[in-house]
Amino acid sequence: MKTERMSVGEAVVRFLDNQYVSFDGKVTKFVEGVFTIFGHGCVLGIGEALSMGSHSLRVYQGKNEQGMAQVAVSYAKQNNRRKILPCVSSIGPGAANMVTAAGTATANNIPLLLFMGDTFATRQPDPVLQQIEQTYSAAITTNDAFKAVTRYFDRISRPEMLMSAMLNAMRVLLDPAHTGAVAIAMPQDVQGECFDFPVDFLAKRVHRITRPVPVKEELDDAADAIKNSKKPLLIVGGGVKYSEAGDSVARFCQNHNIPFCETQAGKTAIPSSHFLNVGGLGVTGNSSANSLAKDCDLVIAVGTRFTDFTTASKSLYADKKVVTLNMSDFHASKLDAVKAVGDAKAGIEALDVMLDGYKSGYGNEIEKAKADWAKEMERLTSIGVGDKYSPEIDAHVPDVIKDFIDTHGGAMAQTTAIGIIRECIPDDAIIVGSAGSLPGDLQRMWTSDCKDSYNMEYGYSCMGYEIAGCLGSKMACPDREVYAMVGDGSYLMLHSEMITALQEGIKMNVLLFDNASFGCINNLQMDQGVDALCTELRYRDGAKPIRDGKFMNIDYAMSARGYGFVTYTARNEEELREAIADSLRQTVSTLIDIKVLPKSMTHGYDGWWNVGCTQDPRSKRAKSALENKEEMLSKARKY
């Protein structure tokens, strides 16, 4: 066997540089770049190989380890999981910072490859800088924290171990059913050790992503269930997007007159304007999808893992029969479904043939549901400052709004701002978001006929993903405008990769919705009868609870301008339109600080969410919340 002697760090880089993916006959490079923040646990091993070795990988300098890894998650997602950006960190806090991003990737089934520096395999200099010592085991390091949030974890304590570890990493990263984060712990002494690596291990390797067709027996069962239904409803999940099955699913629905709705991950797999597309489903769903879900007699779930937001905590279609089509037997088996395990495109096309001649019993219900939602959309996008937003508004809200307007010099309703943004940005623009009230507003309200233009991380709901994710999507699609839809709470948590965008000359656009609060959780507090506390951005007034202080007014535009962004502040509709128009003329990154009214987000539409609720109510509202929870639990599916 022909071998080549090199360090472990060099072998990692050489291996990554030679990984390719074949999908539907098209071969693409799997790894084109690497993100890193160097520290003593990686700068002299993998870092030396990246700096001085022979390779074609582009190396990006991260600013926060979580931030750079979230960039990589979004980049992989925008590339439909067929490209990755491995991330390299030091030991200790540098590694621990990436645990959150690993959770984001694994929850959303997105490939993410992490190399964390680790303490010495020899243990001779222990305890080294940043090492945590445990009295019960000398084998535990910070990196063991990754075991809970990854699909595959390994620690390279000898050079020979690298080969099986990297092949296993590729196996998991390219598994359509169970991909997620892969974490490889790299002791800093082992990274520099040399070994005679087989040349075949370092050679070009093409990994095939195939389209398994569900077995005939499962397809027969699924087809029978559909034929015996009168009003089926299809759910478009993320598996439709990653399989590039949107056209096939739309054709299937059109052939059989079946309306379809979308999860956060499935949105824009099929054009929003399709006459059978009834929009977002579940807790953050709209009235058209949720009303049809309540009235249907069968749910056909394609490529979804049934989070509580998709099922409305198993209450929305609790008494309906379910058919699933999913690459994962684990996900396909949920809700006691009639399952077909296989690729979304191959499976739906096979079902289409088997249902030849079948038509649902829908009359004008689909058209009416869509018309009712269109009327509600008209209201949502034209709410003025003085308008009553919804019947759920708390009695104190007028005072909150007055206080906010007085403090900030004006503001507009969040839903109105979203309507203006959709009208003004390019049709093919990509929006990126993750947490707070915006994902709910956007799943309900956002429309696009451009495929893969909606990158909403809502499996982990990770605050801080938005801006890093915006950079990742822009790196994947450099010719399109990309917008981070981010609240002020998430912005404060993590926006460090704005500097990376400037450093690399990559234009990104940040739309910062400032309502001086964690508005989504403030709503949850108050819906459950809890007095607002630590969910609004207020000054403390002496010994009073912080909720009694005045709103803080932060000039986010000024802070971003200090970094080098072109910035704007918008307090009304005209200012927002002007800011977007000017930002489109810029060649550098932009940020628009949009002042939006508290409580001016979408709400309701029969999507119940099961959350913690006190069984000892302290207020009428808390008692009402408990009664509602008990009623909904009595109706919800139990398994």
Secondary structure per residue as TSV (DSSP state, phi and psi in degrees):
chain	resnum	aa	ss	phi	psi
A	1	M	-	360.0	128.4
A	2	K	-	-76.2	133.8
A	3	T	E	-129.2	166.8
A	4	E	E	-140.0	127.7
A	5	R	E	-86.1	129.9
A	6	M	E	-163.1	169.2
A	7	S	E	-74.3	161.4
A	8	V	H	-61.0	-41.6
A	9	G	H	-59.1	-44.3
A	10	E	H	-63.8	-40.0
A	11	A	H	-64.7	-37.5
A	12	V	H	-60.0	-48.6
A	13	V	H	-65.3	-44.2
A	14	R	H	-62.5	-42.1
A	15	F	H	-62.6	-49.4
A	16	L	H	-59.6	-37.3
A	17	D	T	-69.3	-11.3
A	18	N	T	-117.8	21.4
A	19	Q	E	-99.3	130.4
A	20	Y	E	-131.0	160.2
A	21	V	E	-126.1	137.6
A	22	S	E	-115.1	122.5
A	23	F	E	-137.7	122.6
A	24	D	T	52.3	37.5
A	25	G	T	84.5	-4.9
A	26	K	E	-99.6	126.0
A	27	V	E	-101.6	127.8
A	28	T	E	-132.9	156.4
A	29	K	E	-73.9	130.5
A	30	F	S	-79.8	-35.2
A	31	V	B	-126.5	115.9
A	32	E	-	-113.7	-13.0
A	33	G	E	-157.6	171.4
A	34	V	E	-138.7	138.4
A	35	F	E	-101.3	142.0
A	36	T	E	-153.3	150.3
A	37	I	-	-124.5	111.4
A	38	F	-	-76.4	142.7
A	39	G	-	-148.9	-176.2
A	40	H	T	-66.5	-15.4
A	41	G	T	-87.5	-3.3
A	42	C	T	-146.6	-14.3
A	43	V	T	-69.6	-27.0
A	44	L	T	-103.5	4.9
A	45	G	T	-116.8	-93.1
A	46	I	H	-59.1	-36.2
A	47	G	H	-59.6	-43.3
A	48	E	H	-62.3	-40.5
A	49	A	H	-66.3	-39.1
A	50	L	H	-67.7	-35.8
A	51	S	H	-78.0	-38.5
A	52	M	H	-122.9	-6.6
A	53	G	S	-80.2	171.9
A	54	S	-	-96.4	112.3
A	55	H	-	-162.3	171.2
A	56	S	-	-109.9	8.5
A	57	L	-	-75.4	135.4
A	58	R	E	-87.0	131.0
A	59	V	E	-105.2	125.0
A	60	Y	E	-108.3	141.4
A	61	Q	E	-93.8	112.1
A	62	G	-	-76.2	165.6
A	63	K	S	-114.5	-21.5
A	64	N	S	-147.5	133.5
A	65	E	H	-60.6	-40.2
A	66	Q	H	-64.0	-42.5
A	67	G	H	-58.8	-48.1
A	68	M	H	-66.6	-34.3
A	69	A	H	-71.2	-32.8
A	70	Q	H	-69.0	-34.3
A	71	V	H	-56.4	-45.3
A	72	A	H	-65.5	-37.1
A	73	V	H	-62.1	-48.1
A	74	S	H	-65.7	-39.6
A	75	Y	H	-59.5	-45.0
A	76	A	H	-66.2	-40.8
A	77	K	H	-63.6	-44.7
A	78	Q	H	-65.9	-27.0
A	79	N	T	-90.9	19.4
A	80	N	T	51.5	37.1
A	81	R	T	69.2	18.7
A	82	R	S	-110.0	9.7
A	83	K	-	-144.6	147.0
A	84	I	B	-134.0	161.5
A	85	L	-	-122.8	95.6
A	86	P	-	-58.0	149.1
A	87	C	E	-122.0	136.0
A	88	V	E	-120.5	128.5
A	89	S	E	-128.9	169.7
A	90	S	-	-80.8	-169.8
A	91	I	S	-87.3	176.7
A	92	G	T	64.0	-126.1
A	93	P	H	-62.8	-32.5
A	94	G	H	-62.1	-42.4
A	95	A	H	-69.2	-46.6
A	96	A	H	-60.2	-30.8
A	97	N	T	-60.4	-23.5
A	98	M	T	-89.1	-5.1
A	99	V	H	-60.9	-41.6
A	100	T	H	-62.2	-42.6
A	101	A	H	-65.9	-35.5
A	102	A	H	-61.7	-41.8
A	103	G	H	-62.6	-39.8
A	104	T	H	-59.2	-46.7
A	105	A	H	-65.9	-45.8
A	106	T	H	-69.0	-41.8
A	107	A	H	-60.9	-33.2
A	108	N	T	-98.1	3.6
A	109	N	T	56.9	49.0
A	110	I	-	-116.1	132.2
A	111	P	-	-70.1	130.4
A	112	L	E	-144.4	123.4
A	113	L	E	-108.9	120.6
A	114	L	E	-118.8	133.9
A	115	F	E	-115.6	114.6
A	116	M	E	-107.8	130.9
A	117	G	E	-59.6	151.6
A	118	D	E	-140.0	166.9
A	119	T	-	-67.6	167.0
A	120	F	-	-60.1	132.2
A	121	A	S	-65.3	-32.8
A	122	T	S	-73.6	-22.8
A	123	R	-	65.6	7.1
A	124	Q	T	-64.2	-41.9
A	125	P	T	-90.4	8.1
A	126	D	-	-58.8	146.1
A	127	P	S	-84.9	131.0
A	128	V	-	-88.3	166.8
A	129	L	T	-53.9	131.8
A	130	Q	T	76.0	8.1
A	131	Q	-	-84.8	134.6
A	132	I	-	-97.5	124.1
A	133	E	-	-97.3	133.4
A	134	Q	B	-115.4	133.3
A	135	T	T	-70.3	-23.1
A	136	Y	T	-89.7	-11.8
A	137	S	B	-163.2	130.9
A	138	A	S	-85.4	-5.7
A	139	A	S	-90.2	-6.5
A	140	I	-	-88.4	133.0
A	141	T	-	-132.8	176.2
A	142	T	G	-50.5	-36.6
A	143	N	G	-66.8	-16.6
A	144	D	G	-63.9	-17.8
A	145	A	G	-62.8	-22.4
A	146	F	G	-72.7	-17.1
A	147	K	G	-61.7	-28.8
A	148	A	G	-79.4	-16.3
A	149	V	T	-125.8	15.9
A	150	T	-	-124.6	160.9
A	151	R	S	-87.5	-24.5
A	152	Y	E	-149.4	133.4
A	153	F	E	-131.7	138.8
A	154	D	E	-148.8	157.2
A	155	R	E	-130.0	124.4
A	156	I	-	-91.6	90.3
A	157	S	S	-92.7	-9.6
A	158	R	S	-138.2	147.7
A	159	P	T	-56.3	-36.4
A	160	E	T	-62.9	-23.3
A	161	M	H	-72.0	-18.6
A	162	L	H	-59.7	-37.8
A	163	M	H	-64.8	-50.8
A	164	S	H	-67.1	-34.3
A	165	A	H	-63.3	-44.3
A	166	M	H	-72.0	-35.0
A	167	L	H	-68.1	-38.2
A	168	N	H	-66.1	-38.3
A	169	A	H	-58.8	-46.6
A	170	M	H	-64.0	-39.7
A	171	R	H	-56.4	-45.6
A	172	V	H	-74.6	-44.5
A	173	L	H	-59.6	-31.4
A	174	L	T	-105.0	15.8
A	175	D	-	-88.0	108.4
A	176	P	T	-61.5	-25.0
A	177	A	T	-81.8	-38.2
A	178	H	T	-139.1	37.9
A	179	T	-	-72.1	166.0
A	180	G	-	169.7	-153.1
A	181	A	E	-79.5	140.3
A	182	V	E	-120.2	126.6
A	183	A	E	-119.3	123.1
A	184	I	E	-116.6	111.0
A	185	A	E	-81.1	129.5
A	186	M	E	-121.6	93.2
A	187	P	E	-51.4	137.3
A	188	Q	T	-66.5	-24.6
A	189	D	T	-77.3	-38.1
A	190	V	G	-67.0	-32.7
A	191	Q	G	-56.4	-31.4
A	192	G	G	-93.9	-6.7
A	193	E	-	-74.2	149.7
A	194	C	E	-104.7	154.0
A	195	F	E	-154.2	154.2
A	196	D	E	-86.6	92.5
A	197	F	E	-81.7	135.9
A	198	P	E	-59.7	137.2
A	199	V	H	-61.6	-34.4
A	200	D	H	-61.0	-35.3
A	201	F	H	-64.3	-33.8
A	202	L	H	-90.4	-5.9
A	203	A	S	-77.3	169.2
A	204	K	-	-59.1	131.7
A	205	R	E	-130.0	125.8
A	206	V	E	-106.0	118.4
A	207	H	E	-96.5	128.4
A	208	R	E	-92.7	127.6
A	209	I	E	-101.3	115.6
A	210	T	-	-104.6	175.7
A	211	R	-	-119.3	83.3
A	212	P	-	-64.6	132.8
A	213	V	-	-91.1	134.9
A	214	P	-	-56.5	150.3
A	215	V	-	-65.7	155.1
A	216	K	H	-57.7	-42.7
A	217	E	H	-60.3	-40.9
A	218	E	H	-69.9	-39.5
A	219	L	H	-63.8	-38.7
A	220	D	H	-60.3	-45.5
A	221	D	H	-62.4	-44.3
A	222	A	H	-64.3	-44.3
A	223	A	H	-62.8	-41.2
A	224	D	H	-62.0	-42.3
A	225	A	H	-62.8	-40.7
A	226	I	H	-69.0	-43.4
A	227	K	H	-61.3	-30.3
A	228	N	T	-86.9	3.8
A	229	S	-	-103.1	153.9
A	230	K	S	-105.1	-33.9
A	231	K	S	-133.7	73.4
A	232	P	E	-77.0	154.5
A	233	L	E	-130.3	129.9
A	234	L	E	-100.6	136.4
A	235	I	E	-103.0	124.1
A	236	V	E	-92.6	108.4
A	237	G	-	-100.6	-176.8
A	238	G	H	-61.6	-26.8
A	239	G	H	-62.2	-27.6
A	240	V	H	-67.6	-41.6
A	241	K	H	-64.5	-49.1
A	242	Y	H	-71.7	-25.3
A	243	S	T	-83.6	-7.6
A	244	E	T	54.9	46.5
A	245	A	-	-102.8	8.6
A	246	G	H	-55.2	-47.5
A	247	D	H	-63.4	-39.8
A	248	S	H	-67.8	-40.3
A	249	V	H	-67.5	-42.3
A	250	A	H	-61.8	-42.0
A	251	R	H	-64.6	-41.4
A	252	F	H	-58.2	-49.4
A	253	C	H	-63.8	-40.0
A	254	Q	H	-67.5	-40.0
A	255	N	H	-63.0	-29.7
A	256	H	H	-118.7	11.5
A	257	N	T	55.5	49.2
A	258	I	-	-111.2	119.5
A	259	P	-	-69.8	153.7
A	260	F	E	-133.3	150.3
A	261	C	E	-124.5	173.7
A	262	E	E	-126.6	143.2
A	263	T	-	-86.5	173.5
A	264	Q	T	-58.8	-41.5
A	265	A	T	-74.6	-24.0
A	266	G	T	-91.5	-9.7
A	267	K	T	-62.8	135.7
A	268	T	T	74.8	9.2
A	269	A	S	-67.6	-28.2
A	270	I	S	-130.2	142.3
A	271	P	-	-53.9	140.5
A	272	S	T	-63.0	-29.3
A	273	S	T	-79.3	-4.2
A	274	H	-	-58.5	135.2
A	275	F	T	-65.4	-15.2
A	276	L	T	-101.1	-1.5
A	277	N	E	-83.4	112.7
A	278	V	E	-101.8	6.5
A	279	G	E	90.5	-160.5
A	280	G	E	-68.7	146.3
A	281	L	-	-116.6	147.9
A	282	G	S	99.4	-148.3
A	283	V	T	-59.4	-39.5
A	284	T	T	-104.8	26.1
A	285	G	-	-88.7	171.5
A	286	N	-	-100.8	179.0
A	287	S	H	-69.1	-34.0
A	288	S	H	-68.9	-47.3
A	289	A	H	-67.2	-44.6
A	290	N	H	-69.0	-34.5
A	291	S	H	-68.1	-40.2
A	292	L	H	-69.2	-34.1
A	293	A	H	-64.7	-37.3
A	294	K	H	-69.2	-30.3
A	295	D	H	-98.7	-8.8
A	296	C	-	-73.0	167.1
A	297	D	S	-115.4	-0.1
A	298	L	E	-155.8	137.1
A	299	V	E	-109.1	126.7
A	300	I	E	-107.7	107.0
A	301	A	E	-102.9	115.6
A	302	V	E	-111.0	111.9
A	303	G	S	70.2	33.7
A	304	T	-	-123.0	152.5
A	305	R	-	-104.6	10.0
A	306	F	-	58.8	55.5
A	307	T	-	-65.7	165.9
A	308	D	H	-63.2	-24.4
A	309	F	H	-73.5	-31.1
A	310	T	H	-75.7	-34.3
A	311	T	H	-96.8	-1.6
A	312	A	T	53.2	53.2
A	313	S	T	52.6	43.1
A	314	K	T	62.3	27.8
A	315	S	T	-109.3	-22.6
A	316	L	T	-73.3	-45.1
A	317	Y	T	-127.3	49.4
A	318	A	T	-62.6	-34.3
A	319	D	T	-100.7	14.2
A	320	K	S	-97.4	149.6
A	321	K	E	-73.4	147.7
A	322	V	E	-126.4	133.6
A	323	V	E	-113.7	133.6
A	324	T	E	-120.3	146.2
A	325	L	E	-129.4	114.5
A	326	N	E	-155.4	144.5
A	327	M	S	-67.1	-23.4
A	328	S	-	-100.0	122.3
A	329	D	H	-62.3	-33.4
A	330	F	H	-59.5	-51.8
A	331	H	H	-72.4	-35.9
A	332	A	H	-64.7	-25.8
A	333	S	T	-85.4	-4.5
A	334	K	G	-69.4	158.6
A	335	L	G	58.1	27.6
A	336	D	G	53.3	43.3
A	337	A	-	-78.9	158.0
A	338	V	E	-79.9	111.4
A	339	K	E	-108.2	148.9
A	340	A	E	-132.1	116.5
A	341	V	E	-97.6	115.5
A	342	G	S	169.8	-177.3
A	343	D	-	-65.3	140.8
A	344	A	H	-61.8	-45.9
A	345	K	H	-69.1	-49.0
A	346	A	H	-63.2	-39.9
A	347	G	H	-69.2	-43.7
A	348	I	H	-70.6	-32.5
A	349	E	H	-69.4	-35.6
A	350	A	H	-67.6	-41.5
A	351	L	H	-64.7	-36.7
A	352	D	H	-57.6	-43.8
A	353	V	H	-65.8	-41.3
A	354	M	H	-69.9	-21.8
A	355	L	T	-97.5	16.5
A	356	D	T	-51.7	123.0
A	357	G	T	96.6	-14.1
A	358	Y	-	-80.0	136.0
A	359	K	-	-134.3	140.8
A	360	S	-	-69.2	170.7
A	361	G	-	-95.6	15.3
A	362	Y	-	-66.8	137.9
A	363	G	-	-103.3	-108.2
A	364	N	S	-99.1	12.2
A	365	E	H	-62.3	-39.1
A	366	I	H	-66.0	-48.1
A	367	E	H	-61.6	-40.5
A	368	K	H	-67.0	-43.9
A	369	A	H	-60.6	-41.9
A	370	K	H	-66.7	-38.2
A	371	A	H	-66.3	-40.5
A	372	D	H	-62.7	-40.7
A	373	W	H	-69.5	-36.1
A	374	A	H	-61.3	-37.6
A	375	K	H	-66.1	-40.5
A	376	E	H	-66.8	-37.3
A	377	M	H	-61.4	-38.2
A	378	E	H	-60.9	-41.6
A	379	R	H	-67.1	-46.3
A	380	L	H	-60.2	-36.5
A	381	T	T	-89.2	5.9
A	382	S	T	-132.5	23.9
A	383	I	-	-75.9	128.4
A	384	G	-	-95.5	171.1
A	385	V	T	-60.5	-37.7
A	386	G	T	-87.9	-2.3
A	387	D	S	-76.3	148.8
A	388	K	-	-76.7	129.1
A	389	Y	-	-78.5	-54.7
A	390	S	-	-160.0	160.1
A	391	P	T	-65.3	-12.4
A	392	E	T	-84.1	-4.3
A	393	I	-	-63.7	137.4
A	394	D	-	-71.8	157.3
A	395	A	T	-61.7	-29.1
A	396	H	T	-84.4	-5.1
A	397	V	H	-59.3	-42.1
A	398	P	H	-52.7	-38.8
A	399	D	H	-67.8	-37.6
A	400	V	H	-62.6	-45.1
A	401	I	H	-64.8	-43.3
A	402	K	H	-61.8	-43.7
A	403	D	H	-61.1	-43.6
A	404	F	H	-64.6	-45.4
A	405	I	H	-64.9	-41.5
A	406	D	H	-62.5	-39.1
A	407	T	H	-73.4	-40.1
A	408	H	H	-100.0	-3.4
A	409	G	T	72.9	23.2
A	410	G	-	127.0	159.5
A	411	A	-	-170.6	169.0
A	412	M	B	-131.6	164.9
A	413	A	-	-67.5	142.1
A	414	Q	H	-62.1	-41.7
A	415	T	H	-68.0	-33.3
A	416	T	H	-65.0	-42.0
A	417	A	H	-61.8	-40.7
A	418	I	H	-62.9	-40.6
A	419	G	H	-60.9	-41.7
A	420	I	H	-65.9	-42.4
A	421	I	H	-61.5	-45.2
A	422	R	H	-61.4	-36.8
A	423	E	H	-70.4	-33.2
A	424	C	H	-98.9	-25.6
A	425	I	S	-85.8	162.3
A	426	P	-	-59.5	150.5
A	427	D	T	-60.3	-33.6
A	428	D	T	-95.3	11.4
A	429	A	-	-64.1	149.5
A	430	I	E	-103.2	131.1
A	431	I	E	-109.4	144.9
A	432	V	E	-129.0	133.9
A	433	G	E	-156.4	-178.6
A	434	S	-	-156.9	-53.5
A	435	A	S	-134.5	168.6
A	436	G	T	85.9	-154.7
A	437	S	T	-81.3	-20.0
A	438	L	H	-63.4	-42.3
A	439	P	H	-57.9	-36.6
A	440	G	H	-66.6	-46.9
A	441	D	H	-59.7	-41.5
A	442	L	H	-76.0	-37.3
A	443	Q	H	-63.6	-34.7
A	444	R	H	-77.1	-43.6
A	445	M	H	-102.7	-26.3
A	446	W	-	-77.0	133.9
A	447	T	-	-126.5	144.1
A	448	S	-	-161.1	138.7
A	449	D	S	-100.6	6.7
A	450	C	S	-97.8	123.5
A	451	K	T	-63.1	146.0
A	452	D	T	56.1	40.1
A	453	S	-	-106.6	9.7
A	454	Y	E	-130.0	106.4
A	455	N	E	-114.3	83.9
A	456	M	E	-108.1	113.5
A	457	E	-	-84.4	101.6
A	458	Y	-	-130.4	19.8
A	459	G	S	-84.9	-36.8
A	460	Y	S	-108.6	-12.7
A	461	S	-	46.5	56.9
A	462	C	-	-92.5	106.7
A	463	M	T	-61.0	132.6
A	464	G	T	106.8	-13.1
A	465	Y	H	-71.1	-28.8
A	466	E	H	-57.8	-52.4
A	467	I	H	-75.8	-42.1
A	468	A	H	-61.0	-42.1
A	469	G	H	-63.7	-34.8
A	470	C	H	-61.4	-44.1
A	471	L	H	-63.5	-42.4
A	472	G	H	-61.9	-42.7
A	473	S	H	-66.5	-37.1
A	474	K	H	-67.5	-37.7
A	475	M	H	-64.7	-32.9
A	476	A	H	-77.4	-30.5
A	477	C	-	-131.6	71.6
A	478	P	T	-65.5	-18.0
A	479	D	T	-91.4	1.7
A	480	R	S	-116.6	150.0
A	481	E	-	-72.7	136.2
A	482	V	E	-127.1	135.7
A	483	Y	E	-124.7	127.9
A	484	A	E	-84.9	121.6
A	485	M	E	-99.7	101.4
A	486	V	E	-133.7	137.9
A	487	G	E	-82.3	165.6
A	488	D	H	-65.2	-31.0
A	489	G	H	-63.6	-47.2
A	490	S	H	-66.8	-37.6
A	491	Y	H	-58.9	-43.5
A	492	L	H	-67.0	-28.7
A	493	M	H	-71.4	-41.1
A	494	L	-	-164.1	110.4
A	495	H	-	-140.0	21.3
A	496	S	T	-63.3	-28.2
A	497	E	H	-76.3	-0.6
A	498	M	H	-58.4	-35.5
A	499	I	H	-68.2	-38.2
A	500	T	H	-62.4	-39.8
A	501	A	H	-60.0	-43.4
A	502	L	H	-65.6	-42.7
A	503	Q	H	-59.8	-40.0
A	504	E	H	-89.9	-2.6
A	505	G	T	67.6	32.5
A	506	I	-	-102.0	123.7
A	507	K	-	-83.1	123.4
A	508	M	-	-126.8	159.2
A	509	N	E	-123.6	126.0
A	510	V	E	-107.9	120.7
A	511	L	E	-105.4	101.8
A	512	L	E	-98.5	113.1
A	513	F	E	-91.5	105.1
A	514	D	E	-100.1	104.5
A	515	N	-	-114.8	18.1
A	516	A	S	52.2	42.5
A	517	S	B	-169.3	166.0
A	518	F	-	-89.5	78.8
A	519	G	H	-61.4	-38.4
A	520	C	H	-62.8	-45.4
A	521	I	H	-75.7	-30.5
A	522	N	H	-61.4	-40.8
A	523	N	H	-60.5	-44.3
A	524	L	H	-62.1	-43.7
A	525	Q	H	-52.7	-52.8
A	526	M	H	-74.1	-32.4
A	527	D	H	-62.2	-30.4
A	528	Q	T	-93.5	9.1
A	529	G	T	80.7	20.0
A	530	V	-	-99.1	133.2
A	531	D	-	-64.8	138.8
A	532	A	-	-55.8	130.2
A	533	L	-	-153.7	121.8
A	534	C	S	59.9	27.1
A	535	T	S	-120.6	3.4
A	536	E	B	-123.6	149.5
A	537	L	-	-91.8	92.5
A	538	R	B	-127.7	155.0
A	539	Y	-	-76.1	145.2
A	540	R	-	-78.8	136.3
A	541	D	-	-111.1	87.3
A	542	G	T	61.0	-130.0
A	543	A	T	-88.0	-0.4
A	544	K	S	-72.5	156.2
A	545	P	-	-56.2	146.6
A	546	I	G	-60.9	-21.7
A	547	R	G	-66.6	-16.6
A	548	D	G	-89.6	-4.3
A	549	G	S	-81.1	173.6
A	550	K	-	-78.4	149.2
A	551	F	B	-60.1	141.1
A	552	M	-	-78.7	145.9
A	553	N	-	-120.9	102.1
A	554	I	-	-100.7	133.0
A	555	D	-	-89.3	83.9
A	556	Y	H	-66.2	-31.1
A	557	A	H	-61.0	-40.8
A	558	M	H	-65.0	-41.5
A	559	S	H	-64.1	-43.3
A	560	A	H	-69.1	-31.8
A	561	R	H	-64.1	-32.8
A	562	G	H	-65.4	-28.8
A	563	Y	H	-73.2	-31.1
A	564	G	T	125.7	4.2
A	565	F	-	-75.8	150.7
A	566	V	E	-83.6	126.2
A	567	T	E	-128.0	160.5
A	568	Y	E	-145.9	156.7
A	569	T	E	-123.8	131.0
A	570	A	E	-124.6	120.2
A	571	R	S	-112.1	-4.9
A	572	N	S	-150.0	176.1
A	573	E	H	-63.9	-42.2
A	574	E	H	-63.4	-43.5
A	575	E	H	-63.8	-36.1
A	576	L	H	-68.1	-44.3
A	577	R	H	-60.8	-44.0
A	578	E	H	-65.2	-40.2
A	579	A	H	-64.4	-45.1
A	580	I	H	-62.7	-43.8
A	581	A	H	-59.9	-43.7
A	582	D	H	-71.5	-36.0
A	583	S	H	-63.5	-30.5
A	584	L	T	-69.4	-19.4
A	585	R	T	-86.3	-10.4
A	586	Q	-	-82.5	152.9
A	587	T	S	-107.9	-6.8
A	588	V	S	-110.9	171.2
A	589	S	-	-64.3	148.9
A	590	T	E	-129.2	156.4
A	591	L	E	-139.4	130.6
A	592	I	E	-112.9	116.9
A	593	D	E	-87.0	103.4
A	594	I	E	-101.2	116.6
A	595	K	E	-85.1	114.1
A	596	V	B	-120.1	147.4
A	597	L	-	-69.2	137.2
A	598	P	T	-57.5	148.3
A	599	K	T	69.0	13.3
A	600	S	-	-103.7	36.7
A	601	M	S	-106.5	171.2
A	602	T	-	-69.4	162.5
A	603	H	-	-157.8	136.3
A	604	G	-	89.6	-126.0
A	605	Y	S	64.1	37.1
A	606	D	S	64.6	28.2
A	607	G	-	-104.9	97.3
A	608	W	-	-83.4	142.5
A	609	W	-	-123.5	124.2
A	610	N	-	-83.1	109.4
A	611	V	-	-128.5	171.2
A	612	G	-	-57.8	134.8
A	613	C	-	-144.1	127.2
A	614	T	-	-64.8	139.7
A	615	Q	S	-93.0	7.2
A	616	D	S	-128.7	74.8
A	617	P	-	-59.7	137.6
A	618	R	S	-103.4	-3.1
A	619	S	S	-149.8	166.1
A	620	K	H	-61.0	-39.1
A	621	R	H	-67.2	-39.3
A	622	A	H	-64.9	-38.6
A	623	K	H	-64.2	-41.5
A	624	S	H	-63.8	-39.9
A	625	A	H	-63.3	-41.0
A	626	L	H	-65.8	-42.6
A	627	E	H	-62.8	-41.1
A	628	N	H	-65.0	-40.5
A	629	K	H	-63.5	-44.8
A	630	E	H	-62.7	-38.3
A	631	E	H	-66.3	-43.6
A	632	M	H	-68.9	-38.2
A	633	L	H	-63.6	-32.5
A	634	S	H	-67.9	-22.7
A	635	K	H	-98.6	-18.9
A	636	A	S	-74.1	152.3
A	637	R	-	-64.3	140.7
A	638	K	-	-95.7	-14.4
A	639	Y	-	-152.0	360.0
